Amino acid sequence: MATTIQISTQLLEQLKTMKLSNKESYEDIIWDLVEDRLELSEETKRNIETAKAQIAKGKFYTHAQVRKELGL
């Protein structure tokens, strides 16, 4: 059974850019995204959450800082 969902115009435009061909459906794109999310290991998910928390606390280096530190 098909259903309708509401998404923002911004998300619709993003989904359009993700299409590999005009024949690819939005459902195909969404399934690809869901599958990618399911493939993350629990360790990876924990690492992502740790990184998000560090970023929120300002504990990160910018690209410019890393380049300066490495002398690039």
mmCIF file of the N, C-alpha and C atoms, coordinates in Angstrom:
data_MODEL
# 
_entry.id   MODEL 
# 
loop_
_atom_site.group_PDB 
_atom_site.id 
_atom_site.type_symbol 
_atom_site.label_atom_id 
_atom_site.label_alt_id 
_atom_site.label_comp_id 
_atom_site.label_asym_id 
_atom_site.label_entity_id 
_atom_site.label_seq_id 
_atom_site.pdbx_PDB_ins_code 
_atom_site.Cartn_x 
_atom_site.Cartn_y 
_atom_site.Cartn_z 
_atom_site.occupancy 
_atom_site.B_iso_or_equiv 
_atom_site.pdbx_formal_charge 
_atom_site.auth_seq_id 
_atom_site.auth_comp_id 
_atom_site.auth_asym_id 
_atom_site.auth_atom_id 
_atom_site.pdbx_PDB_model_num 
ATOM 1   N N  . MET A 1 1  ? 0.847  -1.175 0.000   1.00 0.00 ? 1  MET A N  1 
ATOM 2   C CA . MET A 1 1  ? 0.000  0.000  0.000   1.00 0.00 ? 1  MET A CA 1 
ATOM 3   C C  . MET A 1 1  ? 0.890  1.234  0.000   1.00 0.00 ? 1  MET A C  1 
ATOM 4   N N  . ALA A 1 2  ? 0.679  2.116  -0.925  1.00 0.00 ? 2  ALA A N  1 
ATOM 5   C CA . ALA A 1 2  ? 1.451  3.354  -1.025  1.00 0.00 ? 2  ALA A CA 1 
ATOM 6   C C  . ALA A 1 2  ? 0.887  4.392  -0.074  1.00 0.00 ? 2  ALA A C  1 
ATOM 7   N N  . THR A 1 3  ? 1.749  5.314  0.326   1.00 0.00 ? 3  THR A N  1 
ATOM 8   C CA . THR A 1 3  ? 1.324  6.398  1.196   1.00 0.00 ? 3  THR A CA 1 
ATOM 9   C C  . THR A 1 3  ? 2.004  7.678  0.750   1.00 0.00 ? 3  THR A C  1 
ATOM 10  N N  . THR A 1 4  ? 1.571  8.776  1.291   1.00 0.00 ? 4  THR A N  1 
ATOM 11  C CA . THR A 1 4  ? 2.143  10.078 0.981   1.00 0.00 ? 4  THR A CA 1 
ATOM 12  C C  . THR A 1 4  ? 2.798  10.626 2.234   1.00 0.00 ? 4  THR A C  1 
ATOM 13  N N  . ILE A 1 5  ? 3.969  11.235 2.063   1.00 0.00 ? 5  ILE A N  1 
ATOM 14  C CA . ILE A 1 5  ? 4.623  11.883 3.187   1.00 0.00 ? 5  ILE A CA 1 
ATOM 15  C C  . ILE A 1 5  ? 4.889  13.342 2.825   1.00 0.00 ? 5  ILE A C  1 
ATOM 16  N N  . GLN A 1 6  ? 4.972  14.180 3.839   1.00 0.00 ? 6  GLN A N  1 
ATOM 17  C CA . GLN A 1 6  ? 5.289  15.574 3.600   1.00 0.00 ? 6  GLN A CA 1 
ATOM 18  C C  . GLN A 1 6  ? 6.760  15.799 3.910   1.00 0.00 ? 6  GLN A C  1 
ATOM 19  N N  . ILE A 1 7  ? 7.433  16.495 3.000   1.00 0.00 ? 7  ILE A N  1 
ATOM 20  C CA . ILE A 1 7  ? 8.823  16.876 3.221   1.00 0.00 ? 7  ILE A CA 1 
ATOM 21  C C  . ILE A 1 7  ? 8.971  18.331 2.808   1.00 0.00 ? 7  ILE A C  1 
ATOM 22  N N  . SER A 1 8  ? 10.005 18.956 3.314   1.00 0.00 ? 8  SER A N  1 
ATOM 23  C CA . SER A 1 8  ? 10.243 20.357 2.968   1.00 0.00 ? 8  SER A CA 1 
ATOM 24  C C  . SER A 1 8  ? 10.725 20.464 1.526   1.00 0.00 ? 8  SER A C  1 
ATOM 25  N N  . THR A 1 9  ? 10.594 21.643 0.974   1.00 0.00 ? 9  THR A N  1 
ATOM 26  C CA . THR A 1 9  ? 11.087 21.904 -0.374  1.00 0.00 ? 9  THR A CA 1 
ATOM 27  C C  . THR A 1 9  ? 12.599 21.705 -0.418  1.00 0.00 ? 9  THR A C  1 
ATOM 28  N N  . GLN A 1 10 ? 13.267 22.094 0.655   1.00 0.00 ? 10 GLN A N  1 
ATOM 29  C CA . GLN A 1 10 ? 14.718 21.942 0.730   1.00 0.00 ? 10 GLN A CA 1 
ATOM 30  C C  . GLN A 1 10 ? 15.112 20.464 0.644   1.00 0.00 ? 10 GLN A C  1 
ATOM 31  N N  . LEU A 1 11 ? 14.399 19.598 1.377   1.00 0.00 ? 11 LEU A N  1 
ATOM 32  C CA . LEU A 1 11 ? 14.696 18.169 1.321   1.00 0.00 ? 11 LEU A CA 1 
ATOM 33  C C  . LEU A 1 11 ? 14.385 17.606 -0.059  1.00 0.00 ? 11 LEU A C  1 
ATOM 34  N N  . LEU A 1 12 ? 13.299 18.031 -0.653  1.00 0.00 ? 12 LEU A N  1 
ATOM 35  C CA . LEU A 1 12 ? 12.953 17.570 -1.996  1.00 0.00 ? 12 LEU A CA 1 
ATOM 36  C C  . LEU A 1 12 ? 14.060 17.915 -2.982  1.00 0.00 ? 12 LEU A C  1 
ATOM 37  N N  . GLU A 1 13 ? 14.573 19.131 -2.901  1.00 0.00 ? 13 GLU A N  1 
ATOM 38  C CA . GLU A 1 13 ? 15.654 19.539 -3.801  1.00 0.00 ? 13 GLU A CA 1 
ATOM 39  C C  . GLU A 1 13 ? 16.902 18.694 -3.561  1.00 0.00 ? 13 GLU A C  1 
ATOM 40  N N  . GLN A 1 14 ? 17.177 18.381 -2.301  1.00 0.00 ? 14 GLN A N  1 
ATOM 41  C CA . GLN A 1 14 ? 18.337 17.532 -1.980  1.00 0.00 ? 14 GLN A CA 1 
ATOM 42  C C  . GLN A 1 14 ? 18.146 16.131 -2.564  1.00 0.00 ? 14 GLN A C  1 
ATOM 43  N N  . LEU A 1 15 ? 16.943 15.579 -2.412  1.00 0.00 ? 15 LEU A N  1 
ATOM 44  C CA . LEU A 1 15 ? 16.663 14.255 -2.971  1.00 0.00 ? 15 LEU A CA 1 
ATOM 45  C C  . LEU A 1 15 ? 16.819 14.251 -4.490  1.00 0.00 ? 15 LEU A C  1 
ATOM 46  N N  . LYS A 1 16 ? 16.389 15.332 -5.124  1.00 0.00 ? 16 LYS A N  1 
ATOM 47  C CA . LYS A 1 16 ? 16.528 15.430 -6.580  1.00 0.00 ? 16 LYS A CA 1 
ATOM 48  C C  . LYS A 1 16 ? 17.986 15.361 -6.999  1.00 0.00 ? 16 LYS A C  1 
ATOM 49  N N  . THR A 1 17 ? 18.865 15.990 -6.218  1.00 0.00 ? 17 THR A N  1 
ATOM 50  C CA . THR A 1 17 ? 20.292 15.983 -6.574  1.00 0.00 ? 17 THR A CA 1 
ATOM 51  C C  . THR A 1 17 ? 20.916 14.607 -6.374  1.00 0.00 ? 17 THR A C  1 
ATOM 52  N N  . MET A 1 18 ? 20.272 13.767 -5.586  1.00 0.00 ? 18 MET A N  1 
ATOM 53  C CA . MET A 1 18 ? 20.810 12.436 -5.291  1.00 0.00 ? 18 MET A CA 1 
ATOM 54  C C  . MET A 1 18 ? 20.406 11.397 -6.329  1.00 0.00 ? 18 MET A C  1 
ATOM 55  N N  . LYS A 1 19 ? 19.469 11.753 -7.194  1.00 0.00 ? 19 LYS A N  1 
ATOM 56  C CA . LYS A 1 19 ? 19.022 10.808 -8.217  1.00 0.00 ? 19 LYS A CA 1 
ATOM 57  C C  . LYS A 1 19 ? 20.160 10.489 -9.179  1.00 0.00 ? 19 LYS A C  1 
ATOM 58  N N  . LEU A 1 20 ? 20.356 9.205  -9.437  1.00 0.00 ? 20 LEU A N  1 
ATOM 59  C CA . LEU A 1 20 ? 21.369 8.794  -10.401 1.00 0.00 ? 20 LEU A CA 1 
ATOM 60  C C  . LEU A 1 20 ? 20.834 8.821  -11.826 1.00 0.00 ? 20 LEU A C  1 
ATOM 61  N N  . SER A 1 21 ? 19.512 8.744  -11.958 1.00 0.00 ? 21 SER A N  1 
ATOM 62  C CA . SER A 1 21 ? 18.869 8.841  -13.263 1.00 0.00 ? 21 SER A CA 1 
ATOM 63  C C  . SER A 1 21 ? 17.456 9.381  -13.062 1.00 0.00 ? 21 SER A C  1 
ATOM 64  N N  . ASN A 1 22 ? 16.862 9.854  -14.122 1.00 0.00 ? 22 ASN A N  1 
ATOM 65  C CA . ASN A 1 22 ? 15.497 10.382 -14.029 1.00 0.00 ? 22 ASN A CA 1 
ATOM 66  C C  . ASN A 1 22 ? 14.486 9.292  -13.684 1.00 0.00 ? 22 ASN A C  1 
ATOM 67  N N  . LYS A 1 23 ? 14.836 8.042  -13.977 1.00 0.00 ? 23 LYS A N  1 
ATOM 68  C CA . LYS A 1 23 ? 13.927 6.932  -13.705 1.00 0.00 ? 23 LYS A CA 1 
ATOM 69  C C  . LYS A 1 23 ? 13.990 6.461  -12.252 1.00 0.00 ? 23 LYS A C  1 
ATOM 70  N N  . GLU A 1 24 ? 15.021 6.882  -11.521 1.00 0.00 ? 24 GLU A N  1 
ATOM 71  C CA . GLU A 1 24 ? 15.151 6.464  -10.123 1.00 0.00 ? 24 GLU A CA 1 
ATOM 72  C C  . GLU A 1 24 ? 14.080 7.162  -9.282  1.00 0.00 ? 24 GLU A C  1 
ATOM 73  N N  . SER A 1 25 ? 13.399 6.384  -8.464  1.00 0.00 ? 25 SER A N  1 
ATOM 74  C CA . SER A 1 25 ? 12.328 6.941  -7.645  1.00 0.00 ? 25 SER A CA 1 
ATOM 75  C C  . SER A 1 25 ? 12.879 7.495  -6.334  1.00 0.00 ? 25 SER A C  1 
ATOM 76  N N  . TYR A 1 26 ? 12.094 8.365  -5.711  1.00 0.00 ? 26 TYR A N  1 
ATOM 77  C CA . TYR A 1 26 ? 12.488 8.877  -4.397  1.00 0.00 ? 26 TYR A CA 1 
ATOM 78  C C  . TYR A 1 26 ? 12.511 7.733  -3.387  1.00 0.00 ? 26 TYR A C  1 
ATOM 79  N N  . GLU A 1 27 ? 11.653 6.757  -3.564  1.00 0.00 ? 27 GLU A N  1 
ATOM 80  C CA . GLU A 1 27 ? 11.666 5.602  -2.663  1.00 0.00 ? 27 GLU A CA 1 
ATOM 81  C C  . GLU A 1 27 ? 13.011 4.881  -2.744  1.00 0.00 ? 27 GLU A C  1 
ATOM 82  N N  . ASP A 1 28 ? 13.547 4.723  -3.949  1.00 0.00 ? 28 ASP A N  1 
ATOM 83  C CA . ASP A 1 28 ? 14.859 4.086  -4.112  1.00 0.00 ? 28 ASP A CA 1 
ATOM 84  C C  . ASP A 1 28 ? 15.935 4.863  -3.354  1.00 0.00 ? 28 ASP A C  1 
ATOM 85  N N  . ILE A 1 29 ? 15.903 6.174  -3.473  1.00 0.00 ? 29 ILE A N  1 
ATOM 86  C CA . ILE A 1 29 ? 16.890 7.014  -2.798  1.00 0.00 ? 29 ILE A CA 1 
ATOM 87  C C  . ILE A 1 29 ? 16.760 6.865  -1.283  1.00 0.00 ? 29 ILE A C  1 
ATOM 88  N N  . ILE A 1 30 ? 15.539 6.902  -0.785  1.00 0.00 ? 30 ILE A N  1 
ATOM 89  C CA . ILE A 1 30 ? 15.306 6.777  0.659   1.00 0.00 ? 30 ILE A CA 1 
ATOM 90  C C  . ILE A 1 30 ? 15.761 5.415  1.157   1.00 0.00 ? 30 ILE A C  1 
ATOM 91  N N  . TRP A 1 31 ? 15.468 4.345  0.410   1.00 0.00 ? 31 TRP A N  1 
ATOM 92  C CA . TRP A 1 31 ? 15.926 3.003  0.810   1.00 0.00 ? 31 TRP A CA 1 
ATOM 93  C C  . TRP A 1 31 ? 17.441 2.950  0.881   1.00 0.00 ? 31 TRP A C  1 
ATOM 94  N N  . ASP A 1 32 ? 18.123 3.578  -0.086  1.00 0.00 ? 32 ASP A N  1 
ATOM 95  C CA . ASP A 1 32 ? 19.589 3.609  -0.052  1.00 0.00 ? 32 ASP A CA 1 
ATOM 96  C C  . ASP A 1 32 ? 20.090 4.283  1.217   1.00 0.00 ? 32 ASP A C  1 
ATOM 97  N N  . LEU A 1 33 ? 19.443 5.378  1.598   1.00 0.00 ? 33 LEU A N  1 
ATOM 98  C CA . LEU A 1 33 ? 19.835 6.086  2.817   1.00 0.00 ? 33 LEU A CA 1 
ATOM 99  C C  . LEU A 1 33 ? 19.564 5.244  4.060   1.00 0.00 ? 33 LEU A C  1 
ATOM 100 N N  . VAL A 1 34 ? 18.433 4.568  4.086   1.00 0.00 ? 34 VAL A N  1 
ATOM 101 C CA . VAL A 1 34 ? 18.096 3.713  5.231   1.00 0.00 ? 34 VAL A CA 1 
ATOM 102 C C  . VAL A 1 34 ? 19.105 2.575  5.338   1.00 0.00 ? 34 VAL A C  1 
ATOM 103 N N  . GLU A 1 35 ? 19.428 1.960  4.227   1.00 0.00 ? 35 GLU A N  1 
ATOM 104 C CA . GLU A 1 35 ? 20.387 0.856  4.231   1.00 0.00 ? 35 GLU A CA 1 
ATOM 105 C C  . GLU A 1 35 ? 21.753 1.320  4.714   1.00 0.00 ? 35 GLU A C  1 
ATOM 106 N N  . ASP A 1 36 ? 22.175 2.501  4.272   1.00 0.00 ? 36 ASP A N  1 
ATOM 107 C CA . ASP A 1 36 ? 23.457 3.041  4.729   1.00 0.00 ? 36 ASP A CA 1 
ATOM 108 C C  . ASP A 1 36 ? 23.458 3.214  6.236   1.00 0.00 ? 36 ASP A C  1 
ATOM 109 N N  . ARG A 1 37 ? 22.369 3.695  6.770   1.00 0.00 ? 37 ARG A N  1 
ATOM 110 C CA . ARG A 1 37 ? 22.281 3.919  8.223   1.00 0.00 ? 37 ARG A CA 1 
ATOM 111 C C  . ARG A 1 37 ? 22.303 2.601  8.991   1.00 0.00 ? 37 ARG A C  1 
ATOM 112 N N  . LEU A 1 38 ? 21.639 1.595  8.441   1.00 0.00 ? 38 LEU A N  1 
ATOM 113 C CA . LEU A 1 38 ? 21.590 0.293  9.103   1.00 0.00 ? 38 LEU A CA 1 
ATOM 114 C C  . LEU A 1 38 ? 22.945 -0.400 9.094   1.00 0.00 ? 38 LEU A C  1 
ATOM 115 N N  . GLU A 1 39 ? 23.773 -0.058 8.130   1.00 0.00 ? 39 GLU A N  1 
ATOM 116 C CA . GLU A 1 39 ? 25.063 -0.721 7.994   1.00 0.00 ? 39 GLU A CA 1 
ATOM 117 C C  . GLU A 1 39 ? 26.097 -0.236 9.008   1.00 0.00 ? 39 GLU A C  1 
ATOM 118 N N  . LEU A 1 40 ? 25.825 0.853  9.701   1.00 0.00 ? 40 LEU A N  1 
ATOM 119 C CA . LEU A 1 40 ? 26.773 1.352  10.688  1.00 0.00 ? 40 LEU A CA 1 
ATOM 120 C C  . LEU A 1 40 ? 26.821 0.407  11.884  1.00 0.00 ? 40 LEU A C  1 
ATOM 121 N N  . SER A 1 41 ? 28.015 0.088  12.299  1.00 0.00 ? 41 SER A N  1 
ATOM 122 C CA . SER A 1 41 ? 28.162 -0.774 13.470  1.00 0.00 ? 41 SER A CA 1 
ATOM 123 C C  . SER A 1 41 ? 27.809 0.019  14.728  1.00 0.00 ? 41 SER A C  1 
ATOM 124 N N  . GLU A 1 42 ? 27.586 -0.695 15.801  1.00 0.00 ? 42 GLU A N  1 
ATOM 125 C CA . GLU A 1 42 ? 27.283 -0.033 17.070  1.00 0.00 ? 42 GLU A CA 1 
ATOM 126 C C  . GLU A 1 42 ? 28.472 0.810  17.525  1.00 0.00 ? 42 GLU A C  1 
ATOM 127 N N  . GLU A 1 43 ? 29.683 0.315  17.288  1.00 0.00 ? 43 GLU A N  1 
ATOM 128 C CA . GLU A 1 43 ? 30.879 1.076  17.659  1.00 0.00 ? 43 GLU A CA 1 
ATOM 129 C C  . GLU A 1 43 ? 30.946 2.387  16.876  1.00 0.00 ? 43 GLU A C  1 
ATOM 130 N N  . THR A 1 44 ? 30.650 2.316  15.591  1.00 0.00 ? 44 THR A N  1 
ATOM 131 C CA . THR A 1 44 ? 30.661 3.520  14.759  1.00 0.00 ? 44 THR A CA 1 
ATOM 132 C C  . THR A 1 44 ? 29.617 4.509  15.236  1.00 0.00 ? 44 THR A C  1 
ATOM 133 N N  . LYS A 1 45 ? 28.445 4.010  15.571  1.00 0.00 ? 45 LYS A N  1 
ATOM 134 C CA . LYS A 1 45 ? 27.387 4.891  16.074  1.00 0.00 ? 45 LYS A CA 1 
ATOM 135 C C  . LYS A 1 45 ? 27.829 5.570  17.365  1.00 0.00 ? 45 LYS A C  1 
ATOM 136 N N  . ARG A 1 46 ? 28.486 4.827  18.262  1.00 0.00 ? 46 ARG A N  1 
ATOM 137 C CA . ARG A 1 46 ? 28.980 5.419  19.516  1.00 0.00 ? 46 ARG A CA 1 
ATOM 138 C C  . ARG A 1 46 ? 30.044 6.474  19.216  1.00 0.00 ? 46 ARG A C  1 
ATOM 139 N N  . ASN A 1 47 ? 30.934 6.170  18.277  1.00 0.00 ? 47 ASN A N  1 
ATOM 140 C CA . ASN A 1 47 ? 31.978 7.126  17.916  1.00 0.00 ? 47 ASN A CA 1 
ATOM 141 C C  . ASN A 1 47 ? 31.391 8.408  17.327  1.00 0.00 ? 47 ASN A C  1 
ATOM 142 N N  . ILE A 1 48 ? 30.362 8.269  16.549  1.00 0.00 ? 48 ILE A N  1 
ATOM 143 C CA . ILE A 1 48 ? 29.694 9.439  15.966  1.00 0.00 ? 48 ILE A CA 1 
ATOM 144 C C  . ILE A 1 48 ? 29.080 10.285 17.076  1.00 0.00 ? 48 ILE A C  1 
ATOM 145 N N  . GLU A 1 49 ? 28.420 9.650  18.024  1.00 0.00 ? 49 GLU A N  1 
ATOM 146 C CA . GLU A 1 49 ? 27.811 10.392 19.130  1.00 0.00 ? 49 GLU A CA 1 
ATOM 147 C C  . GLU A 1 49 ? 28.871 11.079 19.983  1.00 0.00 ? 49 GLU A C  1 
ATOM 148 N N  . THR A 1 50 ? 29.999 10.414 20.201  1.00 0.00 ? 50 THR A N  1 
ATOM 149 C CA . THR A 1 50 ? 31.103 11.022 20.949  1.00 0.00 ? 50 THR A CA 1 
ATOM 150 C C  . THR A 1 50 ? 31.628 12.251 20.215  1.00 0.00 ? 50 THR A C  1 
ATOM 151 N N  . ALA A 1 51 ? 31.810 12.122 18.910  1.00 0.00 ? 51 ALA A N  1 
ATOM 152 C CA . ALA A 1 51 ? 32.296 13.238 18.105  1.00 0.00 ? 51 ALA A CA 1 
ATOM 153 C C  . ALA A 1 51 ? 31.313 14.405 18.131  1.00 0.00 ? 51 ALA A C  1 
ATOM 154 N N  . LYS A 1 52 ? 30.023 14.113 18.036  1.00 0.00 ? 52 LYS A N  1 
ATOM 155 C CA . LYS A 1 52 ? 29.009 15.171 18.094  1.00 0.00 ? 52 LYS A CA 1 
ATOM 156 C C  . LYS A 1 52 ? 29.085 15.920 19.420  1.00 0.00 ? 52 LYS A C  1 
ATOM 157 N N  . ALA A 1 53 ? 29.262 15.189 20.504  1.00 0.00 ? 53 ALA A N  1 
ATOM 158 C CA . ALA A 1 53 ? 29.353 15.807 21.833  1.00 0.00 ? 53 ALA A CA 1 
ATOM 159 C C  . ALA A 1 53 ? 30.603 16.678 21.924  1.00 0.00 ? 53 ALA A C  1 
ATOM 160 N N  . GLN A 1 54 ? 31.722 16.205 21.385  1.00 0.00 ? 54 GLN A N  1 
ATOM 161 C CA . GLN A 1 54 ? 32.950 16.989 21.414  1.00 0.00 ? 54 GLN A CA 1 
ATOM 162 C C  . GLN A 1 54 ? 32.801 18.269 20.599  1.00 0.00 ? 54 GLN A C  1 
ATOM 163 N N  . ILE A 1 55 ? 32.173 18.161 19.456  1.00 0.00 ? 55 ILE A N  1 
ATOM 164 C CA . ILE A 1 55 ? 31.947 19.340 18.612  1.00 0.00 ? 55 ILE A CA 1 
ATOM 165 C C  . ILE A 1 55 ? 31.057 20.341 19.343  1.00 0.00 ? 55 ILE A C  1 
ATOM 166 N N  . ALA A 1 56 ? 30.003 19.850 19.978  1.00 0.00 ? 56 ALA A N  1 
ATOM 167 C CA . ALA A 1 56 ? 29.091 20.728 20.712  1.00 0.00 ? 56 ALA A CA 1 
ATOM 168 C C  . ALA A 1 56 ? 29.817 21.471 21.833  1.00 0.00 ? 56 ALA A C  1 
ATOM 169 N N  . LYS A 1 57 ? 30.840 20.842 22.410  1.00 0.00 ? 57 LYS A N  1 
ATOM 170 C CA . LYS A 1 57 ? 31.621 21.463 23.492  1.00 0.00 ? 57 LYS A CA 1 
ATOM 171 C C  . LYS A 1 57 ? 32.761 22.319 22.948  1.00 0.00 ? 57 LYS A C  1 
ATOM 172 N N  . GLY A 1 58 ? 32.901 22.361 21.623  1.00 0.00 ? 58 GLY A N  1 
ATOM 173 C CA . GLY A 1 58 ? 33.970 23.153 21.022  1.00 0.00 ? 58 GLY A CA 1 
ATOM 174 C C  . GLY A 1 58 ? 35.317 22.461 21.038  1.00 0.00 ? 58 GLY A C  1 
ATOM 175 N N  . LYS A 1 59 ? 35.331 21.169 21.289  1.00 0.00 ? 59 LYS A N  1 
ATOM 176 C CA . LYS A 1 59 ? 36.582 20.409 21.346  1.00 0.00 ? 59 LYS A CA 1 
ATOM 177 C C  . LYS A 1 59 ? 36.887 19.802 19.972  1.00 0.00 ? 59 LYS A C  1 
ATOM 178 N N  . PHE A 1 60 ? 37.379 20.644 19.076  1.00 0.00 ? 60 PHE A N  1 
ATOM 179 C CA . PHE A 1 60 ? 37.727 20.180 17.732  1.00 0.00 ? 60 PHE A CA 1 
ATOM 180 C C  . PHE A 1 60 ? 38.736 21.146 17.131  1.00 0.00 ? 60 PHE A C  1 
ATOM 181 N N  . TYR A 1 61 ? 39.365 20.733 16.049  1.00 0.00 ? 61 TYR A N  1 
ATOM 182 C CA . TYR A 1 61 ? 40.300 21.571 15.313  1.00 0.00 ? 61 TYR A CA 1 
ATOM 183 C C  . TYR A 1 61 ? 39.707 21.874 13.947  1.00 0.00 ? 61 TYR A C  1 
ATOM 184 N N  . THR A 1 62 ? 39.891 23.104 13.488  1.00 0.00 ? 62 THR A N  1 
ATOM 185 C CA . THR A 1 62 ? 39.459 23.454 12.139  1.00 0.00 ? 62 THR A CA 1 
ATOM 186 C C  . THR A 1 62 ? 40.520 22.995 11.150  1.00 0.00 ? 62 THR A C  1 
ATOM 187 N N  . HIS A 1 63 ? 40.161 22.974 9.871   1.00 0.00 ? 63 HIS A N  1 
ATOM 188 C CA . HIS A 1 63 ? 41.144 22.619 8.845   1.00 0.00 ? 63 HIS A CA 1 
ATOM 189 C C  . HIS A 1 63 ? 42.318 23.586 8.880   1.00 0.00 ? 63 HIS A C  1 
ATOM 190 N N  . ALA A 1 64 ? 42.019 24.868 9.070   1.00 0.00 ? 64 ALA A N  1 
ATOM 191 C CA . ALA A 1 64 ? 43.075 25.878 9.122   1.00 0.00 ? 64 ALA A CA 1 
ATOM 192 C C  . ALA A 1 64 ? 44.033 25.608 10.275  1.00 0.00 ? 64 ALA A C  1 
ATOM 193 N N  . GLN A 1 65 ? 43.494 25.221 11.427  1.00 0.00 ? 65 GLN A N  1 
ATOM 194 C CA . GLN A 1 65 ? 44.350 24.918 12.587  1.00 0.00 ? 65 GLN A CA 1 
ATOM 195 C C  . GLN A 1 65 ? 45.233 23.709 12.312  1.00 0.00 ? 65 GLN A C  1 
ATOM 196 N N  . VAL A 1 66 ? 44.682 22.697 11.694  1.00 0.00 ? 66 VAL A N  1 
ATOM 197 C CA . VAL A 1 66 ? 45.448 21.479 11.403  1.00 0.00 ? 66 VAL A CA 1 
ATOM 198 C C  . VAL A 1 66 ? 46.541 21.799 10.387  1.00 0.00 ? 66 VAL A C  1 
ATOM 199 N N  . ARG A 1 67 ? 46.202 22.554 9.349   1.00 0.00 ? 67 ARG A N  1 
ATOM 200 C CA . ARG A 1 67 ? 47.212 22.933 8.342   1.00 0.00 ? 67 ARG A CA 1 
ATOM 201 C C  . ARG A 1 67 ? 48.346 23.711 8.998   1.00 0.00 ? 67 ARG A C  1 
ATOM 202 N N  . LYS A 1 68 ? 48.002 24.651 9.872   1.00 0.00 ? 68 LYS A N  1 
ATOM 203 C CA . LYS A 1 68 ? 49.028 25.450 10.571  1.00 0.00 ? 68 LYS A CA 1 
ATOM 204 C C  . LYS A 1 68 ? 49.891 24.546 11.447  1.00 0.00 ? 68 LYS A C  1 
ATOM 205 N N  . GLU A 1 69 ? 49.249 23.652 12.192  1.00 0.00 ? 69 GLU A N  1 
ATOM 206 C CA . GLU A 1 69 ? 49.967 22.737 13.082  1.00 0.00 ? 69 GLU A CA 1 
ATOM 207 C C  . GLU A 1 69 ? 50.939 21.846 12.306  1.00 0.00 ? 69 GLU A C  1 
ATOM 208 N N  . LEU A 1 70 ? 50.509 21.417 11.115  1.00 0.00 ? 70 LEU A N  1 
ATOM 209 C CA . LEU A 1 70 ? 51.338 20.529 10.300  1.00 0.00 ? 70 LEU A CA 1 
ATOM 210 C C  . LEU A 1 70 ? 52.286 21.286 9.364   1.00 0.00 ? 70 LEU A C  1 
ATOM 211 N N  . GLY A 1 71 ? 52.169 22.623 9.378   1.00 0.00 ? 71 GLY A N  1 
ATOM 212 C CA . GLY A 1 71 ? 53.037 23.424 8.516   1.00 0.00 ? 71 GLY A CA 1 
ATOM 213 C C  . GLY A 1 71 ? 52.690 23.329 7.049   1.00 0.00 ? 71 GLY A C  1 
ATOM 214 N N  . LEU A 1 72 ? 51.450 23.136 6.746   1.00 0.00 ? 72 LEU A N  1 
ATOM 215 C CA . LEU A 1 72 ? 51.016 23.023 5.332   1.00 0.00 ? 72 LEU A CA 1 
ATOM 216 C C  . LEU A 1 72 ? 50.517 24.341 4.793   1.00 0.00 ? 72 LEU A C  1 
# 
